[in-house]
Amino acid sequence: MNLKSQLTDDWKKVLSEEIESDYFARLTEFVSEEYRKETCFPREKFIFNAFETCSFENTKVVILGQDPYHGDGQAHGLSFSVPDGVKFPPSLRNIYKELSSDLTIQVPFQGNLIGWAKQGVLLLNTTLTVRKSTPGSHQKKGWEIFTDSVIKTISDAKSSVVFILWGKFAEQKATLIDESKHLIITSAHPSPFSAHRGFFGSKPFSKTNDYLEKKGKAKIDWNLDNL
């Protein structure tokens, strides 16, 4: 498996030091061996789906997740998203509840968030692969170094980007972001265990669009049924 060959050219350009580094070579070796011996998600062609569907140039919102879903047919390389026809996982169900409350729109019929990605929402997991039924199995193998660099590169090279950090793990990444030129939105995680402790009512979608509009950028159409 050649991970760096899967990245699109614009991301390769801004992440060139990362993908040529020793740690990335070791990460590639680890991921290749895992995919050869075990069932892992997402499928190999979707590992960098977040980058393929949202170019560096177009990125204006980052929604940060942690691990990909580890059940059959769920993960397809976009944080919190599932392919068409797949039942909504609990966190996504709660995201949709907040979306409906925040913007007074109907809960979408689909769990596929690619319509957001195509508008400039980078749906980034901090770890991009996982072994089936084994959450956290690919953590601390190099993915976090890579995705930390992605966040810092966006912060350093762009301006007026919205970073949506749900939960304590994601909030730790705020140290990588220059808050003087970006908006950071934090709240509890949308999982059923924590959503009632500050996720519901946090209004991340309207806050994002208010900020983008103030900065002269096109708002995100969050209504997936329109896309």
C-alpha positions as CSV (number, residue, x, y, z in Angstrom):
1,M,0.0,0.0,0.0
2,N,1.3,3.4,-0.9
3,L,-0.5,5.9,1.2
4,K,1.0,9.1,-0.1
5,S,0.0,8.2,-3.7
6,Q,-3.6,8.3,-2.6
7,L,-3.5,12.0,-1.5
8,T,-4.6,14.5,-4.1
9,D,-2.0,16.8,-5.5
10,D,-3.0,20.0,-3.6
11,W,-2.8,18.2,-0.3
12,K,0.4,16.5,-1.3
13,K,1.9,20.0,-1.9
14,V,1.1,21.5,1.5
15,L,1.9,18.2,3.4
16,S,5.0,17.3,1.5
17,E,7.3,17.2,4.6
18,E,4.9,14.9,6.4
19,I,4.4,12.3,3.6
20,E,8.2,12.2,3.1
21,S,9.0,11.8,6.8
22,D,10.3,8.6,8.5
23,Y,7.2,8.4,10.7
24,F,4.9,8.4,7.7
25,A,6.9,5.6,6.1
26,R,6.5,3.6,9.3
27,L,2.8,4.4,9.4
28,T,2.4,3.2,5.9
29,E,4.1,-0.1,6.7
30,F,1.9,-0.6,9.8
31,V,-1.3,0.2,7.9
32,S,-0.3,-2.0,4.9
33,E,0.4,-5.0,7.3
34,E,-2.9,-4.4,9.1
35,Y,-5.0,-4.3,5.9
36,R,-3.2,-7.5,4.7
37,K,-3.8,-9.5,7.9
38,E,-7.0,-8.1,9.3
39,T,-10.3,-6.6,8.2
40,C,-9.9,-2.8,8.5
41,F,-12.0,0.2,7.8
42,P,-12.5,2.2,5.8
43,R,-11.8,0.4,2.6
44,E,-8.3,1.3,1.3
45,K,-9.6,3.5,-1.5
46,F,-11.5,5.7,1.1
47,I,-8.7,6.2,3.6
48,F,-8.1,9.8,2.3
49,N,-11.7,10.4,1.2
50,A,-11.9,13.5,3.4
51,F,-9.1,15.1,1.4
52,E,-10.4,13.9,-1.9
53,T,-13.8,15.4,-1.4
54,C,-12.6,18.7,0.1
55,S,-9.5,20.3,-1.4
56,F,-7.1,22.3,0.6
57,E,-8.0,25.5,-1.3
58,N,-11.7,25.0,-0.7
59,T,-11.5,24.1,3.0
60,K,-13.4,26.7,5.1
61,V,-14.8,24.4,7.9
62,V,-13.1,21.5,9.8
63,I,-15.3,19.0,11.8
64,L,-13.0,16.8,13.8
65,G,-13.7,13.2,14.7
66,Q,-11.6,10.6,16.4
67,D,-11.6,7.0,15.0
68,P,-13.5,5.8,11.9
69,Y,-16.6,3.7,12.6
70,H,-15.4,0.1,13.2
71,G,-18.5,-1.8,12.1
72,D,-19.2,-3.4,8.7
73,G,-20.2,-0.9,5.9
74,Q,-20.1,2.2,8.1
75,A,-16.8,4.0,7.6
76,H,-16.0,5.7,4.3
77,G,-13.4,8.2,5.2
78,L,-15.5,11.2,6.3
79,S,-15.8,11.9,10.1
80,F,-19.3,11.1,11.5
81,S,-20.6,10.1,8.0
82,V,-21.9,6.8,6.7
83,P,-22.6,5.7,3.1
84,D,-26.1,6.0,1.6
85,G,-28.5,3.5,3.0
86,V,-26.6,2.8,6.2
87,K,-28.4,3.3,9.6
88,F,-27.4,6.4,11.4
89,P,-24.9,5.7,14.3
90,P,-25.9,7.3,17.6
91,S,-23.5,10.3,17.3
92,L,-24.7,11.2,13.9
93,R,-28.3,10.9,15.0
94,N,-27.6,13.5,17.7
95,I,-25.8,15.7,15.2
96,Y,-28.9,15.7,13.1
97,K,-31.1,16.5,16.1
98,E,-29.0,19.5,16.8
99,L,-28.9,20.5,13.1
100,S,-32.7,20.3,13.0
101,S,-33.1,22.4,16.2
102,D,-30.4,24.9,15.2
103,L,-31.6,25.7,11.7
104,T,-35.3,24.5,11.9
105,I,-34.8,22.0,9.1
106,Q,-35.9,18.4,8.8
107,V,-33.6,15.6,9.8
108,P,-31.9,14.5,6.6
109,F,-32.9,11.2,5.0
110,Q,-29.3,10.1,4.5
111,G,-26.3,9.7,6.7
112,N,-23.8,10.5,3.9
113,L,-22.2,13.9,4.6
114,I,-20.4,14.2,1.3
115,G,-22.7,17.1,0.4
116,W,-21.0,19.1,3.2
117,A,-17.5,18.0,2.2
118,K,-18.1,19.3,-1.4
119,Q,-18.9,22.7,0.0
120,G,-15.6,23.0,1.9
121,V,-16.2,21.1,5.1
122,L,-13.2,18.9,5.9
123,L,-14.6,15.9,7.7
124,L,-11.4,14.8,9.4
125,N,-10.8,12.0,11.8
126,T,-7.6,12.2,13.9
127,T,-7.0,8.5,13.1
128,L,-7.8,7.5,9.6
129,T,-8.0,3.7,9.9
130,V,-9.2,1.1,12.4
131,R,-9.4,-2.6,12.8
132,K,-12.9,-4.1,12.6
133,S,-14.7,-4.1,16.0
134,T,-11.6,-2.8,17.7
135,P,-11.9,1.0,18.4
136,G,-8.6,2.7,19.0
137,S,-6.6,-0.1,17.4
138,H,-4.7,2.2,15.0
139,Q,-4.2,5.0,17.4
140,K,-0.6,6.1,18.4
141,K,0.8,4.6,15.2
142,G,1.5,8.0,13.4
143,W,-2.0,9.1,12.2
144,E,-2.3,11.7,15.0
145,I,1.1,13.3,14.0
146,F,-0.2,13.5,10.5
147,T,-3.6,14.9,11.3
148,D,-2.1,17.4,13.8
149,S,0.0,18.6,11.0
150,V,-3.1,18.9,8.8
151,I,-4.8,21.1,11.4
152,K,-1.8,23.3,12.0
153,T,-1.1,23.7,8.2
154,I,-4.7,24.8,7.7
155,S,-4.4,27.2,10.6
156,D,-1.0,28.6,9.4
157,A,-1.7,28.9,5.7
158,K,-5.4,29.9,5.6
159,S,-7.6,32.5,7.3
160,S,-11.1,32.6,8.6
161,V,-11.6,28.9,8.9
162,V,-14.2,27.5,11.3
163,F,-12.9,24.6,13.5
164,I,-15.7,22.6,15.1
165,L,-14.2,20.6,18.0
166,W,-16.7,18.3,19.8
167,G,-15.6,16.7,23.1
168,K,-12.5,16.9,25.2
169,F,-10.3,14.9,22.8
170,A,-11.1,17.3,19.9
171,E,-10.8,20.3,22.2
172,Q,-7.2,19.5,22.9
173,K,-6.4,20.3,19.2
174,A,-7.3,23.9,19.8
175,T,-3.6,24.5,20.8
176,L,-2.7,23.9,17.1
177,I,-5.0,26.6,15.9
178,D,-4.4,30.4,15.7
179,E,-7.5,31.7,17.3
180,S,-6.7,35.3,16.3
181,K,-7.5,34.5,12.6
182,H,-9.9,31.5,12.9
183,L,-13.1,30.6,14.8
184,I,-13.0,27.7,17.2
185,I,-16.4,26.2,18.2
186,T,-16.3,23.7,21.1
187,S,-19.0,21.8,22.9
188,A,-19.6,18.3,24.4
189,H,-19.3,15.4,22.1
190,P,-22.6,14.3,20.2
191,S,-22.4,10.8,21.6
192,P,-25.3,9.6,23.7
193,F,-23.0,9.6,26.7
194,S,-22.3,13.3,26.6
195,A,-24.7,15.1,24.2
196,H,-26.9,16.3,27.0
197,R,-24.0,17.9,28.7
198,G,-23.7,20.8,26.3
199,F,-23.9,19.5,22.8
200,F,-27.6,20.0,22.4
201,G,-28.3,23.8,22.1
202,S,-24.7,24.6,21.1
203,K,-25.8,25.8,17.6
204,P,-22.6,25.0,15.7
205,F,-24.2,25.2,12.3
206,S,-25.7,28.7,12.6
207,K,-22.6,30.0,14.4
208,T,-20.5,28.7,11.5
209,N,-22.6,30.4,8.8
210,D,-22.8,33.6,10.8
211,Y,-19.0,33.7,10.9
212,L,-18.5,32.8,7.2
213,E,-21.0,35.4,6.2
214,K,-19.2,38.0,8.3
215,K,-15.9,37.1,6.6
216,G,-17.4,37.4,3.1
217,K,-17.4,33.7,2.5
218,A,-20.3,31.6,1.1
219,K,-22.3,29.9,3.8
220,I,-22.7,26.1,4.0
221,D,-26.0,24.7,3.0
222,W,-26.3,22.2,5.8
223,N,-29.6,20.8,4.5
224,L,-28.4,17.6,2.9
225,D,-31.8,16.9,1.3
226,N,-31.1,20.0,-0.9
227,L,-27.8,18.7,-2.2
